């Protein structure tokens, strides 16, 4: 009789493996459809056709913040991680199932270049996490919006489109961009809007951003640049002086570049042009009041009215202050009187003069101090050819070294005075056009200019004068015209025609006699001659009374001339 042995544990395992075969092994790592058999303690019990059921948390079947609506008998897709764990249950995952399905879909969309929908649900270093229907992607901070976003709160947990930049399934990495979607959308909007705009059109816009060079204005989906020079005809230092972010402004479209989609805007074009008729309103030589708006190294800009500014060149700022920075003459916002020098409406330029609106100090000096007038001033500077003296009216006069003192050389005369010394001088000449004043100091000394004299020395060449002996020298005589006239010198051989008359010792200090002015030395001191006077008188007598050929001797002629002179 045959007997049948009871099956062992190993036999049972072999039978189970035989019944399931390779099918059990093919379950692992796959997404399968299972049936919910029970819901216990926030867990769904799911039968996927294996020897044991598996448990999956209910939260894996919902999005954050929502409740599960699963019921017993519902069929769901799950991922089989392992056939059984230590508890003999199948290891199932709804998240892995969703992730695997999402990756398959995302790879297809990425290959086709399509957008995908996702939800921003968390913040990480350098950006944010996005749920793409089960797959988690990284959203860099720079790819959130076209412009930096300070608060991402309103964008969280909101389904919205994204563009996949790159993905690596093996590493599980996905990088997405929201900015690419916005730029594409904006480009479409800009292209459509720019076609509806035309140069010269007046539109309303909102100031979105302000920079040093202008403001960006939103025209309803496309931005235009309002350059600072097109904000107003008047000077605008910075756009923020006139505009604020959020302001609604009316602007004119100045230029449109449809290739680059750039739009230039203007506000001043909607105002009347102040330069129209400017030449008639501001005639040349007219004096007007203005306000200093800007100061540079080469001059200052003066606003005559809003929109019209003129340049006062540094050379036209002051009659007397030369080579001085304009900032030391005027200050910003200062009210000044200016004279119009030139107007060019076409180039929108107007040249102004500050000094022309003031009295010419050289003309005023000439009016108040005519030639021959005595003045007093401080020695401002000593040069190799003379002294510069500070005079009333903030002008300078020059004393040439030959007009500093009598009887000394020019170099010696320059050493007689020092800078800062107060001296007196006489006005010799004033040239208003060349802005020059010539002075003389020696003319105030003994023998200086007599009032009303026509020359610097008070006498003219060939003039016959009466001189007084001041001193007797071996070489001649120091003499003076009259009692307070010019001083000069008579050389020994000019004291007479005869040798006996040329002895200086025959004269005494204080003695007076007539002499002729024969010229002037280098220091403009007159030179005299008795001999020249004698010769001149002889020629005059011969011309008046005839010659020796007429029967009269030279002695008769001179005797007759002497008698007539004495009578």
C-alpha positions in Angstrom: 0.0 0.0 0.0 1.4 3.3 -1.0 1.5 6.1 1.4 1.5 9.8 0.7 3.8 11.9 2.8 2.7 15.3 4.2 4.2 18.3 2.2 7.0 20.2 3.9 7.5 24.0 4.2 10.0 23.9 1.4 7.6 22.0 -0.8 4.9 24.7 -0.1 7.2 27.5 -1.1 8.2 25.6 -4.3 4.5 25.1 -5.2 3.8 28.9 -4.5 6.7 29.9 -6.7 5.6 27.4 -9.3 2.1 28.9 -9.3 3.3 32.5 -9.5 6.4 31.8 -11.5 8.1 34.8 -13.1 4.9 36.8 -12.8 5.7 37.8 -9.3 9.1 39.0 -10.3 7.7 41.0 -13.1 5.5 43.0 -10.7 8.3 44.7 -8.9 9.3 48.1 -10.3 6.0 48.4 -12.3 2.9 50.6 -12.2 -0.1 48.3 -11.8 -3.9 48.8 -11.2 -5.2 47.7 -7.9 -8.5 47.7 -6.1 -9.2 49.4 -2.7 -10.5 46.7 -0.4 -10.6 48.8 2.8 -9.8 52.2 4.3 -8.3 52.0 7.8 -6.7 54.8 9.8 -5.8 57.1 6.9 -4.5 54.2 5.0 -5.9 52.6 1.8 -5.7 48.8 1.6 -5.1 47.8 -2.0 -5.2 44.4 -3.7 -3.0 44.2 -6.8 -3.4 40.5 -7.4 -0.5 39.3 -5.2 -0.7 36.8 -2.4 -1.0 39.8 0.0 -2.4 43.3 -0.1 -0.5 46.5 0.4 -1.2 49.7 2.3 -0.8 53.3 0.9 -1.3 56.6 2.9 -4.4 58.5 1.8 -2.4 61.7 1.5 -0.6 60.3 -1.5 -3.9 60.4 -3.4 -4.5 64.1 -2.8 -2.8 67.4 -3.2 -1.6 69.4 -0.2 -4.5 70.9 1.7 -7.2 68.7 0.2 -9.1 65.7 1.6 -9.2 62.3 0.0 -12.4 61.2 -1.8 -11.5 57.5 -2.2 -14.0 54.7 -1.6 -13.8 51.0 -1.2 -13.9 49.4 -4.6 -12.2 52.2 -6.4 -9.4 51.2 -8.8 -6.1 53.1 -8.6 -2.7 53.0 -10.1 0.2 52.2 -7.7 3.9 51.4 -8.0 5.0 48.0 -6.8 8.3 48.5 -4.9 8.5 45.0 -3.4 6.4 41.8 -3.4 6.3 41.7 0.4 8.0 43.3 3.4 8.8 41.8 6.8 5.1 42.0 7.7 4.2 39.9 4.6 2.5 42.9 2.9 3.2 44.2 -0.6 5.2 47.5 -0.7 3.1 49.9 -2.8 3.4 53.7 -3.5 0.9 56.0 -5.1 3.6 58.8 -5.3 6.0 56.6 -7.2 3.2 55.6 -9.6 2.3 59.3 -10.2 6.0 60.2 -10.5 6.7 57.5 -13.1 3.6 58.4 -15.1 4.5 62.1 -14.8 8.1 61.5 -16.1 6.7 59.6 -19.1 4.4 62.5 -19.9 7.0 65.2 -19.2 9.6 63.6 -21.4 7.1 63.6 -24.3 6.2 67.2 -23.7 9.8 68.3 -23.4 10.7 66.6 -26.6 7.8 68.4 -28.3 8.8 71.7 -26.7 5.4 72.1 -25.1 4.5 73.9 -21.9 3.6 71.9 -18.8 1.4 72.8 -15.9 2.7 72.8 -12.3 2.3 74.3 -8.8 5.0 76.1 -6.8 4.8 74.5 -3.4 8.1 75.1 -1.6 11.2 77.2 -1.2 14.7 75.9 -1.4 18.2 77.4 -1.6 18.4 79.4 -4.9 14.8 79.0 -5.9 11.6 77.0 -5.5 10.1 73.5 -5.9 7.4 72.8 -8.4 5.0 69.9 -8.5 4.6 68.8 -12.2 1.7 66.3 -11.6 3.8 64.0 -9.5 7.4 64.9 -10.5 9.2 67.5 -8.5 11.1 70.2 -10.5 13.4 73.0 -9.5 12.5 76.6 -10.4 15.6 79.0 -10.1 14.9 82.4 -8.5 16.0 84.1 -11.7 13.3 82.2 -13.7 10.3 83.2 -11.6 9.5 86.4 -13.5 10.9 88.9 -16.0 11.8 91.3 -13.2 13.0 90.4 -9.7 10.0 89.3 -7.4 10.3 90.2 -3.8 7.2 88.3 -2.6 6.4 84.9 -4.3 3.5 84.2 -1.9 0.7 85.1 -4.4 2.3 82.6 -6.9 2.4 79.7 -4.4 -0.1 76.7 -4.8 -1.5 78.2 -8.0 -1.6 76.0 -11.1 0.3 77.8 -13.9 2.3 77.0 -17.0 6.1 76.3 -17.0 8.7 75.6 -19.7 11.1 72.7 -19.1 14.6 73.9 -19.6 16.3 70.5 -19.0 15.6 67.1 -17.4 17.6 64.0 -16.4 15.5 61.0 -15.5 18.4 58.9 -14.3 19.3 61.6 -11.7 15.8 62.7 -11.2 16.5 66.3 -12.0 14.1 68.7 -13.8 14.7 72.5 -14.2 11.7 74.7 -15.3 11.1 78.4 -16.1 8.1 80.6 -15.6 10.0 83.6 -17.0 10.3 81.9 -20.4 6.5 81.7 -20.6 6.1 85.3 -19.6 8.6 86.5 -22.1 7.0 84.5 -24.9 3.6 85.9 -23.9 4.9 89.4 -23.7 6.7 89.1 -27.1 3.4 88.1 -28.6 1.6 90.9 -26.9 4.3 93.4 -27.9 4.2 92.3 -31.5 0.5 92.8 -31.7 0.5 96.1 -29.8 3.4 97.6 -31.7 1.6 97.1 -34.9 -1.3 99.2 -33.6 1.0 102.1 -32.7 2.3 104.9 -35.1 4.8 107.7 -34.7 3.2 110.9 -33.7 0.4 109.1 -31.9 -0.5 110.5 -28.4 -1.2 107.7 -25.8 -1.6 107.3 -22.0 0.9 105.3 -20.1 2.0 104.4 -16.6 5.5 105.1 -15.3 7.0 101.7 -14.4 10.6 102.5 -13.7 12.9 105.6 -13.4 16.6 105.7 -14.2 19.2 108.4 -14.4 18.7 108.8 -18.2 14.9 108.6 -18.3 11.7 106.7 -17.4 10.1 103.5 -18.8 6.4 103.9 -19.5 4.0 101.0 -19.8 1.7 101.5 -22.8 -0.5 98.6 -22.0 1.8 95.6 -22.5 4.8 97.2 -24.1 7.3 99.6 -22.6 8.6 102.8 -24.1 11.6 104.9 -23.1 10.9 108.5 -22.1 14.4 110.1 -22.3 15.2 112.8 -19.8 15.8 115.3 -22.6 12.2 114.7 -23.9 10.4 115.2 -20.6 10.3 119.0 -20.8 11.8 121.9 -22.7 13.2 123.2 -19.4 16.3 121.6 -17.8 15.5 118.4 -15.9 18.4 117.3 -13.7 16.9 113.9 -12.9 13.6 112.3 -14.1 12.5 111.9 -10.5 12.2 115.7 -10.2 9.1 115.5 -12.5 7.9 111.8 -12.4 7.0 109.2 -9.9 6.6 105.4 -10.3 2.9 104.7 -10.9 2.1 108.1 -12.4 -0.2 108.1 -15.4 1.3 110.4 -18.1 0.3 111.5 -21.6 3.1 110.9 -24.1 3.7 111.1 -27.8 5.3 108.3 -29.7 8.5 109.9 -31.2 10.1 106.8 -32.9 9.3 103.2 -33.4 11.9 100.5 -34.3 9.8 97.5 -35.3 12.9 95.3 -35.7 14.0 95.8 -32.1 10.5 96.7 -30.8 11.9 99.8 -29.1 9.7 102.8 -28.7 10.9 106.3 -27.9 8.4 108.6 -26.2 8.2 112.4 -25.5 6.3 114.7 -23.2 7.7 118.0 -24.2 6.5 117.4 -27.8 2.9 118.0 -26.4 4.0 121.5 -25.2 4.4 124.7 -27.3 8.1 125.2 -28.4 9.5 128.2 -26.5 12.2 128.6 -29.1 9.7 129.8 -31.8 10.2 133.5 -32.1 13.1 133.5 -29.6 15.2 135.9 -31.8 12.4 138.5 -31.7 11.7 138.0 -28.0 15.4 138.2 -27.0 17.1 140.7 -29.4 20.8 141.1 -29.5 22.2 143.6 -27.0 19.0 143.3 -24.9 19.5 142.9 -21.2 17.3 140.3 -19.4 17.1 138.7 -16.0 17.7 135.0 -15.7 18.5 132.2 -13.3 21.8 130.2 -13.2 20.9 126.5 -13.7 24.3 124.9 -14.2 28.0 125.8 -13.9 30.8 124.2 -15.9 34.5 124.9 -16.4 33.8 126.7 -19.6 30.9 128.9 -18.4 27.5 129.0 -16.8 24.0 128.2 -18.2 21.3 130.8 -17.5 17.6 130.1 -17.9 15.7 133.0 -19.4 12.4 131.2 -19.3 11.4 127.5 -18.9 12.8 125.8 -22.0 15.3 128.6 -23.0 18.8 128.5 -21.6 21.8 130.4 -22.8 25.5 129.9 -22.2 27.6 132.6 -20.6 31.1 131.7 -21.7 33.8 132.2 -19.1 35.3 134.9 -21.2 32.1 136.9 -21.0 31.5 136.6 -17.3 33.6 139.5 -15.8 35.5 142.6 -17.1 38.2 142.2 -14.6 38.3 138.6 -13.3 40.3 136.7 -15.9 41.1 132.9 -15.8 38.8 132.4 -12.9 36.4 129.4 -12.6 32.8 130.5 -13.2 31.8 129.1 -9.9 33.8 131.9 -8.2 31.7 134.5 -10.0 28.2 133.1 -9.9 26.4 130.3 -8.0 23.6 127.9 -9.0 20.0 129.4 -8.7 21.4 132.9 -8.5 19.4 135.6 -10.3 21.6 137.6 -12.7 21.2 140.2 -15.5 22.6 139.1 -18.8 23.0 140.7 -22.2 22.1 138.8 -25.4 25.1 138.4 -27.7 23.8 136.0 -30.4 20.6 133.9 -31.0 20.4 130.9 -33.3 16.8 129.5 -33.3 17.6 126.7 -35.7 20.4 125.3 -33.5 18.4 126.3 -30.4 21.4 128.2 -29.0 21.6 131.6 -27.4 24.9 133.2 -26.3 24.8 135.5 -23.3 27.2 137.9 -21.6 27.3 138.7 -17.9 29.8 141.5 -18.1 28.0 143.3 -21.0 25.1 143.9 -18.6 27.4 145.8 -16.3 29.3 149.1 -16.8 32.7 148.8 -18.5 35.1 149.7 -15.7 37.7 151.1 -18.1 35.1 153.4 -19.7 34.0 154.4 -16.2 37.6 155.0 -15.1 38.3 157.1 -18.2 35.2 159.2 -17.5 36.1 159.8 -13.9 39.9 160.1 -14.3 40.9 161.9 -17.5 44.5 162.2 -18.8 46.5 164.2 -16.3 44.4 163.2 -13.3 46.3 162.0 -10.2 45.4 158.6 -8.8 46.5 156.4 -5.9 46.8 152.6 -5.7 48.6 149.6 -4.4 51.4 147.9 -6.3 49.8 144.6 -7.4 52.7 143.2 -9.3 56.2 144.1 -10.6 57.3 142.8 -14.0 60.5 143.2 -16.0 59.0 146.1 -17.8 57.0 148.0 -15.2 54.6 148.1 -12.3 50.9 147.2 -12.1 48.9 149.4 -9.9 45.4 148.6 -8.5 43.0 151.4 -9.3 39.4 152.4 -8.3 36.8 150.3 -10.2 38.8 147.0 -9.7 41.0 147.8 -12.7 44.8 147.9 -13.0 47.1 150.5 -14.5 50.6 150.0 -15.7 53.6 152.3 -15.0 56.3 151.6 -17.5 59.8 151.4 -16.0 60.7 154.5 -17.9 58.0 156.5 -16.2 58.8 155.5 -12.6 61.6 158.0 -11.7 63.8 160.7 -13.3 67.6 160.3 -13.5 67.8 156.5 -13.1 67.6 153.5 -15.4 64.5 151.5 -15.7 65.9 148.5 -13.9 67.0 150.8 -11.0 63.6 152.4 -11.0 61.8 149.0 -10.6 63.9 148.3 -7.5 62.6 151.4 -5.8 59.1 149.9 -5.2 57.7 146.7 -3.8 54.5 144.7 -4.1 51.8 146.0 -1.6 53.2 149.5 -1.5 50.7 152.3 -2.0 51.9 154.9 -4.6 50.6 157.9 -6.4 50.7 158.3 -10.2 49.3 160.4 -13.0 47.0 159.1 -15.8 48.9 159.2 -19.1 46.5 157.3 -21.4 43.4 155.1 -21.2 42.6 152.7 -24.0 39.0 151.4 -23.3 39.0 149.0 -26.3 42.2 147.3 -25.3 41.5 147.6 -21.6 44.8 149.4 -20.9 45.6 152.3 -18.5 49.0 153.9 -18.8 50.3 155.7 -15.7 53.4 157.8 -14.8 55.0 158.3 -11.4 58.0 160.4 -12.2 55.7 163.1 -13.7 54.5 163.9 -10.2 58.1 164.6 -9.1 59.8 168.0 -9.6 59.8 168.6 -13.3 56.7 166.5 -13.8 53.7 167.1 -15.9 52.3 170.5 -15.7 48.5 170.5 -15.9 47.4 171.0 -19.4 50.8 170.1 -20.9 50.7 168.3 -24.2 53.7 166.0 -23.5 54.8 163.9 -20.6 57.7 166.3 -19.8 55.7 169.5 -20.2 57.8 170.9 -23.0 58.1 170.2 -26.8 61.0 169.8 -29.1 62.4 173.0 -30.6 60.5 175.1 -28.0 62.4 178.0 -26.5 62.1 178.2 -22.7 63.7 180.0 -19.8 65.7 177.7 -17.6 67.1 178.0 -14.1 70.5 176.5 -13.2 70.1 173.9 -10.5 73.7 172.6 -10.4 77.0 173.2 -12.2 79.0 170.1 -13.3 82.2 169.6 -15.3 80.1 168.1 -18.1 77.4 170.7 -18.2 74.5 172.2 -16.3 71.4 170.7 -14.5 68.6 173.1 -15.3 64.8 173.3 -14.7 62.2 175.0 -16.9 60.8 177.9 -14.8 60.4 177.4 -11.1 58.6 174.0 -11.2 58.8 172.7 -14.7 60.7 169.8 -16.3 64.3 169.2 -15.4 66.9 168.5 -17.9 70.6 168.8 -18.8 72.7 171.0 -21.0 75.9 169.5 -22.2 79.1 171.5 -22.0 79.4 172.0 -25.8 75.8 173.2 -26.0 76.4 176.1 -23.6 77.5 178.4 -26.5 78.9 178.6 -30.0 82.3 179.8 -28.9 84.7 177.8 -26.8 84.9 180.5 -24.1 81.1 180.3 -23.8 81.2 176.5 -23.2 82.7 176.8 -19.7 80.2 175.6 -17.1 81.9 177.6 -14.3 80.8 180.8 -15.8 77.2 180.0 -14.6 75.9 180.1 -11.1 73.0 178.1 -9.4 69.8 180.1 -9.7 70.9 182.0 -12.8 68.3 182.1 -15.5 68.7 182.2 -19.3 67.0 181.1 -22.5 67.6 177.7 -24.2 66.1 175.6 -26.9 64.6 172.1 -26.2 66.6 169.8 -28.6 65.1 166.5 -27.7 64.5 163.9 -24.9 66.7 161.2 -23.4 65.7 157.5 -22.9 64.0 158.4 -19.6 62.0 161.1 -21.5 63.9 164.0 -19.7 64.3 167.0 -22.0 67.7 168.1 -23.3 68.5 171.8 -23.8 71.0 173.8 -25.9 72.1 177.5 -25.8 74.1 177.0 -28.9 71.1 175.7 -30.9 69.2 178.8 -29.8 71.9 181.1 -31.0 72.1 179.4 -34.4 68.3 179.5 -34.7 68.2 183.2 -33.8 71.0 183.9 -36.4 69.0 182.2 -39.1 65.9 184.1 -38.2 67.7 187.4 -38.3 69.3 186.7 -41.7 65.9 185.7 -43.1 64.3 188.9 -41.6 66.9 191.5 -42.5 68.6 190.1 -45.6 72.1 188.9 -46.3 75.5 190.4 -46.6 75.1 190.5 -50.4 72.5 193.3 -50.0 75.2 195.7 -48.5 74.6 195.0 -44.8 77.2 193.1 -42.8 76.4 190.2 -40.5 77.3 192.5 -37.6 74.8 195.1 -38.7 72.1 192.5 -39.1 72.7 191.0 -35.6 73.0 194.4 -34.1 69.7 195.5 -35.6 68.0 192.2 -34.5 69.4 192.7 -31.0 68.2 196.2 -30.8 64.7 195.1 -31.9 64.6 192.3 -29.3 65.7 194.7 -26.6 63.1 197.2 -27.5 
